Amino acid sequence: MQPPDIFDRAARRRQRDRAASPFAAHDFLRAAMLDGLVDRLGAVKRDFADVLDLGCFNGGFAPPSPAARVARVDPGFAFARGAGGVQADEDRLPFADASFDLAVAAGTLDQVGDLPGALSLVRRVLRPDGLFLAAFLGGGTLSTLRGVLREAEPERAVARVHPMVDVRSAGDLLVRAGFALPVADVETLTVRYRDLSRLLEDLRFSANGNVLAERHAISSAVLARAAAGFAARADAEGRTAERFDIVFLTGWAPSPDQPKPARRGSATTSLAQALRAPPAA
């Protein structure tokens, strides 16, 4: 059974199209994600010939080899066109199985309603022993914004920021999707803002705004109270800190020649022996 889609796909496409032109001035989150993915990719000593750039934005991801063939995909038409790619959602990929040996996804998976399905599709389009690297916002992201919005609108519980996957759940999703050797970790980025409007501008033009299917307009009175609450949290320099948790995922398409974890119960040394203090010299 297809899970209910908590995101409005049409609104998401419109948001990405609006963000395409000003994106370069608000791309610090995507840049941090790409830096992290490139670092992880640098630790892999192999060549990749066919690369999928999933959620390509403006095509900022550079393949590890100039000779690699790169297919760029984005849910937004403007980003896809600008990067010379195709428009498609992450859970509706238009590629045949085993088409790529590397897939990267930076900055979009937190807005996919059927994330388990999207990860399963990525695994299917990878060849055996193909590598998947992803980064997206998760965990405690936007904790300050969530707090001031709750305070500004206590009488009406309305989701203004979509729910996000924490690092432990992200690792579980990799396993569920069938990836081998899964790794999930998180890095926290703190950004200090002069006022709430600057934060909202960054979210809007980095395509990280509210695209929930059940969303409601925010009144000017609520927005004013939220701005005041945001300002009240400012430090001595008049800036308020906001938190962004970036979840990084690494997984491999299964292959018979990959290393396997040891069979449970196969250890030859007990934990008590391993922890026993060595004899005195």
Legacy VTK file of the C-alpha trace (Angstrom):
# vtk DataFile Version 3.0
C-alpha trace
ASCII
DATASET POLYDATA
POINTS 281 float
0.000 0.000 0.000
1.308 3.435 -0.958
1.857 5.581 2.161
0.005 8.904 2.328
2.061 11.727 0.873
2.592 14.351 3.565
4.144 16.713 1.016
2.438 18.670 -1.759
4.411 17.658 -4.860
3.107 20.554 -6.956
3.967 23.088 -4.244
7.418 21.557 -3.930
8.032 21.970 -7.662
6.845 25.584 -7.560
9.088 26.314 -4.577
12.120 24.888 -6.348
11.354 26.859 -9.503
11.122 30.092 -7.487
14.396 29.288 -5.745
16.349 28.481 -8.907
17.338 32.057 -9.770
18.381 33.359 -6.293
19.702 29.974 -5.093
23.408 30.793 -5.482
23.134 33.461 -2.773
21.495 31.048 -0.299
23.209 27.727 -1.012
25.345 27.365 2.151
23.461 24.267 3.351
23.819 22.497 0.027
27.489 23.524 -0.114
28.115 22.027 3.353
26.413 18.827 2.269
28.450 18.567 -0.913
31.672 19.172 1.016
30.779 16.299 3.326
29.919 13.979 0.450
33.120 14.823 -1.401
35.143 14.047 1.744
33.463 10.664 2.063
33.851 9.959 -1.617
37.554 10.772 -1.402
38.026 7.845 0.968
36.772 5.405 -1.685
39.581 4.173 -3.925
37.766 3.238 -7.101
36.489 4.754 -10.315
32.857 5.531 -11.100
31.782 5.672 -14.722
28.026 6.356 -14.455
26.817 8.786 -11.786
23.314 9.789 -10.701
23.030 13.283 -9.192
19.654 13.033 -7.474
18.204 16.400 -6.521
20.812 18.235 -8.543
19.797 21.863 -7.826
22.132 23.951 -10.026
24.449 21.066 -10.914
27.047 21.939 -8.294
28.138 18.359 -7.675
31.323 17.569 -9.608
31.871 13.867 -10.375
35.072 12.265 -9.055
36.320 11.764 -12.607
35.927 14.247 -15.490
35.262 11.278 -17.753
32.265 10.092 -15.720
28.829 10.244 -17.319
26.431 12.143 -15.038
22.636 11.994 -15.125
21.197 14.934 -13.211
17.657 14.804 -11.830
15.646 17.369 -9.888
12.000 17.605 -8.781
11.941 21.183 -10.071
11.808 21.999 -13.776
14.020 25.100 -13.579
16.815 23.341 -11.691
16.627 20.314 -13.979
16.728 22.431 -17.125
19.548 24.630 -15.852
21.698 21.607 -14.987
20.984 19.843 -18.277
19.053 17.103 -16.513
15.547 15.693 -16.279
12.671 16.512 -13.961
11.559 13.657 -11.702
10.725 12.962 -8.080
13.080 10.830 -6.004
10.470 8.114 -5.503
9.558 8.016 -9.226
12.886 7.595 -10.978
12.827 7.088 -14.770
15.884 4.806 -14.943
16.376 1.123 -15.526
17.760 -1.123 -12.830
21.561 -1.307 -12.532
22.165 1.894 -14.531
24.700 3.578 -12.229
27.691 2.730 -10.066
27.435 5.906 -7.947
24.384 7.854 -6.765
24.520 11.039 -4.707
21.616 12.950 -3.172
22.317 16.231 -1.389
19.586 18.347 0.108
16.263 16.890 -1.011
15.469 13.572 0.684
13.944 15.218 3.766
11.058 16.390 1.547
10.189 12.957 0.126
7.005 11.438 1.500
7.904 7.858 0.645
11.529 7.955 1.739
11.807 4.153 2.154
10.489 3.734 -1.386
12.901 6.336 -2.742
15.871 4.619 -1.091
14.764 1.269 -2.484
14.606 2.783 -5.972
18.104 4.208 -5.595
19.395 0.782 -4.611
17.715 -0.775 -7.651
19.239 1.682 -10.129
22.706 0.967 -8.714
24.818 -1.842 -10.081
26.086 -4.496 -7.654
28.680 -2.899 -5.365
27.493 0.552 -6.432
27.836 3.365 -3.892
25.111 5.611 -2.523
25.963 8.842 -0.691
23.322 11.199 0.672
22.985 14.250 2.875
19.826 15.953 4.065
18.439 18.021 6.919
17.289 15.984 9.888
17.060 15.604 13.622
17.027 18.862 15.570
17.122 21.176 12.541
15.416 24.559 13.012
14.895 24.065 16.743
14.830 27.820 17.328
12.286 28.468 14.586
10.052 25.658 15.835
10.208 27.075 19.349
9.300 30.645 18.464
6.451 29.496 16.210
4.984 27.338 18.992
5.159 30.291 21.369
3.636 32.651 18.806
0.690 30.378 18.027
-0.062 28.351 21.189
-3.792 28.192 20.576
-3.440 26.398 17.245
-1.084 23.486 16.734
-0.144 23.900 13.081
2.924 22.274 11.552
5.010 25.084 10.095
8.148 22.933 9.678
7.953 19.390 8.365
9.047 16.427 10.514
12.620 15.283 9.937
14.389 11.941 10.239
17.000 11.532 12.954
20.323 9.827 12.310
19.380 6.515 13.936
16.163 6.212 11.934
18.064 7.136 8.772
20.444 4.232 9.321
17.496 1.893 9.847
15.981 3.086 6.569
19.186 2.199 4.720
18.978 -1.336 6.079
15.280 -1.565 5.234
16.005 -0.481 1.657
18.492 -3.331 1.272
21.797 -1.461 1.348
24.907 -3.283 2.491
27.514 -1.815 4.866
25.218 1.061 5.918
26.631 4.059 7.765
24.698 7.066 9.080
26.217 10.026 10.884
25.303 13.615 11.615
27.060 16.976 11.627
25.547 20.084 13.207
25.857 23.507 11.642
24.995 26.611 13.679
24.137 29.834 11.846
23.601 33.181 13.602
20.900 35.427 12.160
20.293 39.126 12.553
16.518 38.628 12.474
13.837 36.071 11.637
13.237 37.464 8.142
16.790 36.596 7.105
16.315 32.986 8.242
13.004 32.697 6.394
14.599 34.169 3.283
17.371 31.573 3.387
14.827 28.771 3.765
12.659 30.074 0.940
15.443 30.573 -1.576
17.287 27.365 -0.728
14.045 25.458 -1.427
13.628 24.463 2.219
10.292 26.124 2.881
7.056 24.528 4.041
5.598 22.231 1.362
3.456 20.072 3.640
0.189 18.942 2.102
-1.635 20.201 5.223
-0.327 23.728 5.556
-2.060 26.963 6.458
-1.256 30.594 5.894
0.449 32.331 8.787
-1.065 35.607 9.930
0.919 38.807 10.214
0.210 38.891 13.954
1.657 35.410 14.489
4.656 36.264 12.336
5.258 39.445 14.352
5.150 37.508 17.638
7.527 34.906 16.236
9.934 37.637 15.105
9.852 39.160 18.590
10.522 35.759 20.165
13.393 35.198 17.771
14.898 38.580 18.659
14.514 37.835 22.380
16.853 34.863 21.951
19.637 37.024 20.476
23.129 37.020 21.921
25.130 40.058 23.026
25.905 40.834 19.380
22.231 40.905 18.454
22.220 37.614 16.559
20.125 34.509 17.168
21.540 31.038 16.618
19.708 28.500 14.481
20.608 24.837 14.251
20.888 22.688 11.137
21.556 18.956 11.549
22.952 17.397 8.385
22.458 13.636 8.242
24.943 11.793 6.023
24.228 8.327 4.636
26.565 5.831 3.016
25.419 2.511 1.625
26.406 -0.027 -1.006
24.272 -2.030 -3.393
24.735 -5.666 -2.338
27.384 -7.711 -4.107
28.657 -11.258 -3.427
32.270 -10.102 -3.078
31.601 -7.495 -0.369
32.920 -8.098 3.165
30.334 -9.672 5.420
29.865 -9.076 9.158
30.969 -11.959 11.343
28.306 -14.551 12.097
26.728 -14.033 15.493
28.338 -16.319 18.041
31.488 -16.891 15.991
33.838 -14.948 18.305
36.695 -16.944 19.801
37.353 -14.545 22.699
34.805 -13.667 25.369
34.080 -10.072 26.348
35.332 -10.824 29.861
38.669 -11.974 28.463
38.948 -8.928 26.220
38.373 -6.591 29.157
40.662 -8.443 31.566
43.557 -6.279 32.675
46.986 -7.500 31.427
49.311 -9.011 34.017
51.721 -6.614 35.757
55.196 -6.478 34.272
LINES 1 282
281 0 1 2 3 4 5 6 7 8 9 10 11 12 13 14 15 16 17 18 19 20 21 22 23 24 25 26 27 28 29 30 31 32 33 34 35 36 37 38 39 40 41 42 43 44 45 46 47 48 49 50 51 52 53 54 55 56 57 58 59 60 61 62 63 64 65 66 67 68 69 70 71 72 73 74 75 76 77 78 79 80 81 82 83 84 85 86 87 88 89 90 91 92 93 94 95 96 97 98 99 100 101 102 103 104 105 106 107 108 109 110 111 112 113 114 115 116 117 118 119 120 121 122 123 124 125 126 127 128 129 130 131 132 133 134 135 136 137 138 139 140 141 142 143 144 145 146 147 148 149 150 151 152 153 154 155 156 157 158 159 160 161 162 163 164 165 166 167 168 169 170 171 172 173 174 175 176 177 178 179 180 181 182 183 184 185 186 187 188 189 190 191 192 193 194 195 196 197 198 199 200 201 202 203 204 205 206 207 208 209 210 211 212 213 214 215 216 217 218 219 220 221 222 223 224 225 226 227 228 229 230 231 232 233 234 235 236 237 238 239 240 241 242 243 244 245 246 247 248 249 250 251 252 253 254 255 256 257 258 259 260 261 262 263 264 265 266 267 268 269 270 271 272 273 274 275 276 277 278 279 280
